[in-house]
Amino acid sequence: MNASNWPYPIGTGGTAWGATETARWRKSVSKRRDYGDVVAEIRGLERSFELRRYGSLDCGTDGEFPLFALQSRSWNDALPIALVTGGVHGYETSGVHGALLFARRDAAAFQGRVNVLIAPCVSPWAYERIQRWNADAIDPNRSFGPHGRARESRLLVDFIAPFRGRFLAHLDLHETTDTDESEFRPALAARDGKPFEPGVIPDGFYVVDDSANQQPLFQRAIIDAVAKVTHIAEPDAQGQIIGEPLQDRGVIHYDVRPLGLCASLTGARFTTTTEVYPDSPRATPEQCNEAQAAAVRAGLEFALRA
């Protein structure tokens, strides 16, 4: 749906969705790709990683989805831990495949320096349907707080819990796409019974730092590395990116914990949320994957030197 074509086709303006509207929305989205392809890639990495199945999503007639993390085979309890997450929003393709690219090609360089955990596809139902929400019309990336309702998020929280206090870094890989403005933000407004206010999609890569735990040099190291792969987003006429003031080149701040964002999951000293723009005429899918892997490499190198 075009953002200017309001109201959203599901629901009544000014009224939040109930079970009927949620069921109608779920029926309106169909499978467009196969999570099994991601699982095959994950299983192909078993020589380098221990494969951890940390849960399963029962989505009724849509199937059951096993949830996997990759854990360093050379795990050493004396070392800190780094977490890489992708596919928290299933439609953000390079988050998934950038995490897998890092695992396949780059993670070995950190062996003996840091323990690596990678959850490459946190939201498989949404991955198959190229959707932001899970099957219950809940945003997993607003569900990592104590009251989070997304099953995908709760399962990852439970998996990570025994490791809390040992994390050095967490890099959460995302995208900002044209469909954020044309579909997902209008759907959000309709679901919550609120008016839709159009925004601007930034053209390029940027990162979100935690306003309560600012690490500007860490973020800058990531931006500098990614700039060698793809272009960095410029601020809009108000000096903002997605409505937030620019803090440094390609860097904005969110207060991640109250929002229940995945970046709040570990309590790590160094955290970031990456945002790639795959719809840019100046970027290819391969560049987007490379940008995500470059962000992880640069972030871990910086954290290990700090």
Residue, then its C-alpha position, 0 to 999 in steps of 0.5 A: m500500500n502507498a503511504s498516501n493511500w490512507p486508511y490502511p485496508i485493515g481496521t477502523g481509523g482511530t480504533a486499535w485492532g482486536a483479535t479479528e483484525t489481527a487474524r485478518w492481517r495474518k491471513s493477508v500475508s503469505k509465504r514468499r521465501d523458505y526459512g529452510d534455506v537459512v537453516a541449511e546455511i546454518r547447518g553448513l557451518e557446524r564444522s566451525f560452530e557448535l549449533r545451539r537450538y534454543g527453542s521452537l516457534d509453533c505457528g499453527t498451520d504456518g508450521e513450526f520453526p526451529l531457532f538456532a544460534l551458532q556458538s564458537r567451538s573454541w569456547n573459552d570461559a576466560l574470554p568475553i562474549a560477543l553476540v551478533t543478531g540478525g533477522v529480529h525483523g524478518y524482512e530485513t534480509s541483510g541482517v540475516h545474510g550479513a550475520l551468516l557471511f560474518a560467521r562463514r568468512d570472518a569469525a575465525a579471525f576472532q578465535g581465541r580472542v572472544n567467544v562468539l554467539i550468532a543468532p542469524c534469524v530471530s524471526p523465521w515466520a516473518y523472514e518467510r513472509i518478508q514482514r516486520w511483525n511476528a505471526d501475532a502482529i507484534d514487533p519483536n524489536r519492541s519485546f526484549g524488555p520484561h513485558g515483551r510479548a513476542r515469543e521469538s524475543r522471549l526465547l532469545v532472552d532465555f537463551i542469553a540469560p546464563f551469559r549475562g554479565r559476560f558480554l563485551a559487545h552486541l551488534d544487532l543487524h537491521e535494515t531501513t527500507d522503503t516498505d517501512e514508509s509504504e507498508f509497515r509504519p501505516a500498518l503500525a498506525a492502523r494496529d494501534g488506532k493512531p494517525f499515520e505521520p509520513g517520514v523520510i527514509p534515509d539513503g544509506f547506512y547508519v547506526v543507533d547508539d544507546s543514549a544511556n550507554q554512549q560509545p561514540l568511538f565504537q560507533r565511529a569505527i563501525i561507520d568508517a569501516v562500512a564507508k569503504v563498502t557502501h555509502i553512509a546516510e546523510p541527515d535530512a533538512q532538519g539535521q535528523i535521521i528517522g526523526e532523531p538528531l544526528q550525533d556524528r556521521g551516520v549515528i543517532h541515539y535511542d534509549v534502547r532499554p525502555l523501548g525493549l530493543c534487541a540492543s538492550l538484551t545483553g548489557a554489553r559495554f559496546t552495543t549498536t543497531t546497524e541500519v542498511y538501506p537495501d532499496s538505494p540505487r547506490a547499493t546492491p544486496e551483496q553490498c548490504n551483506e558486506a556492510q553488515a559483516a564489515a560492521v561486525r568486524a570493525g565493532l569487534e576489533f574496536a571492542l577488543r582493543a578498548 
